């Protein structure tokens, strides 16, 4: 008889390590208590609850970007511009009628008559204001 031929009478059985994940299911051998222990349980999702509380923005993707058009009254043009003045985008900026942040504008206004000749070049204008300027001897031109 030699030492390598010896074997123990009872094999040493290692105890199962419980509660460390692995192949013992969701609860790792610890089980579930209370609400989770019963079949057909329904626990409301916190994330779903928060999503449902958010306000709905229906149709927000279909809205177009609104660009404000700065309106210049014909009365202010007559007050601030001298006679035979050539009105365009740059000249309106120089005499400080048109603010720096504005890129779109339109000349509007109902007046019966004006006493100055104004020459407008590439300025959007209403039909009524155009008629008043041309009646006073001015001119409205659009070049492409």
C-alpha positions in Angstrom: 0.0 0.0 0.0 1.4 3.3 -1.0 0.1 6.9 -0.4 -1.2 7.4 -4.0 -3.4 4.3 -3.7 -5.2 5.6 -0.6 -8.7 7.2 -0.9 -11.0 8.7 1.7 -13.9 6.7 3.0 -16.4 9.6 2.6 -15.8 12.3 -0.1 -15.6 15.9 1.3 -18.7 17.7 -0.1 -18.4 21.4 -0.5 -21.4 23.4 0.7 -23.3 25.4 -2.0 -22.5 29.1 -2.0 -25.8 30.9 -2.1 -26.6 34.5 -3.0 -23.7 35.3 -5.4 -25.5 35.4 -8.8 -24.6 32.8 -11.3 -26.9 30.0 -12.3 -29.4 30.1 -9.5 -32.0 32.5 -11.1 -32.9 36.1 -10.6 -32.8 36.1 -6.9 -29.6 34.0 -6.6 -31.1 31.6 -4.2 -32.5 34.3 -1.8 -36.1 34.1 -3.1 -38.6 36.9 -3.3 -40.9 38.3 -0.7 -44.2 40.1 -0.7 -45.5 41.5 -4.0 -42.8 39.8 -6.1 -43.5 36.4 -4.6 -47.0 36.1 -6.0 -47.9 35.2 -9.6 -49.4 37.9 -11.9 -47.6 40.7 -10.1 -47.6 44.1 -11.9 -45.2 46.7 -10.6 -45.7 50.1 -12.3 -42.5 51.3 -14.1 -41.1 54.5 -12.7 -39.8 55.6 -16.1 -43.2 55.0 -17.7 -44.9 57.1 -15.0 -42.5 60.0 -15.5 -43.0 59.9 -19.3 -46.8 60.0 -18.9 -46.5 63.0 -16.6 -44.7 65.0 -19.3 -46.9 67.4 -21.3 -47.7 66.3 -24.8 -46.4 68.5 -27.6 -48.8 67.5 -30.4 -48.0 68.9 -33.8 -44.8 70.7 -32.7 -42.8 69.2 -35.6 -45.2 70.6 -38.2 -44.8 74.2 -37.1 -42.8 76.5 -39.3 -40.2 79.0 -38.1 -41.8 82.4 -37.8 -39.6 85.2 -38.9 -40.6 88.6 -37.7 -40.7 91.4 -40.2 -39.7 94.8 -38.9 -42.3 97.4 -39.9 -41.2 100.9 -40.8 -43.9 103.5 -40.9 -43.9 105.9 -43.8 -44.4 108.7 -41.4 -41.0 108.0 -39.8 -39.3 107.9 -43.2 -40.7 111.3 -44.0 -39.5 112.7 -40.6 -36.0 111.3 -40.7 -35.1 111.4 -44.4 -34.2 114.5 -46.3 -35.7 115.4 -49.7 -34.5 113.3 -52.7 -33.2 110.6 -50.3 -32.3 107.2 -51.7 -33.7 104.6 -49.4 -32.2 101.1 -49.3 -31.1 98.6 -46.7 -27.8 100.2 -45.9 -29.1 103.8 -45.9 -31.8 102.8 -43.4 -29.1 101.4 -41.1 -27.0 104.6 -41.4 -29.8 106.9 -40.3 -30.7 104.4 -37.6 -34.2 103.5 -38.6 -33.3 99.9 -39.0 -31.8 98.1 -35.9 -28.7 95.9 -36.3 -30.4 92.6 -35.4 -33.1 93.0 -38.1 -32.6 91.4 -41.5 -36.2 91.6 -42.9 -38.3 94.8 -43.0 -41.3 96.3 -44.8 -42.4 99.9 -45.3 -46.0 100.4 -44.4 -48.3 103.3 -43.6 -51.4 105.1 -44.8 -50.9 108.7 -45.5 -52.8 111.0 -47.8 -49.7 112.7 -49.1 -46.1 113.4 -48.4 -44.0 116.5 -49.2 -40.7 114.8 -49.9 -39.4 112.8 -52.8 -38.1 109.4 -51.8 -36.4 106.9 -54.1 -36.7 103.4 -52.8 -34.4 100.6 -54.1 -35.1 96.9 -53.2 -37.3 97.8 -50.3 -40.5 95.8 -49.6 -43.4 98.1 -49.5 -47.2 98.0 -49.3 -49.3 99.1 -52.2 -50.8 102.1 -50.4 -47.4 103.4 -49.3 -46.1 102.9 -52.9 -48.9 105.0 -54.3 -48.3 107.8 -51.9 -44.5 107.9 -52.7 -45.1 107.9 -56.5 -47.8 110.6 -56.1 -45.2 112.8 -54.4 -42.8 112.3 -57.3 -40.7 109.5 -55.8 -39.8 106.2 -57.3 -40.0 102.5 -56.2 -37.6 100.1 -57.9 -36.8 96.4 -57.5 -33.7 95.0 -59.2 -32.8 91.4 -59.4 
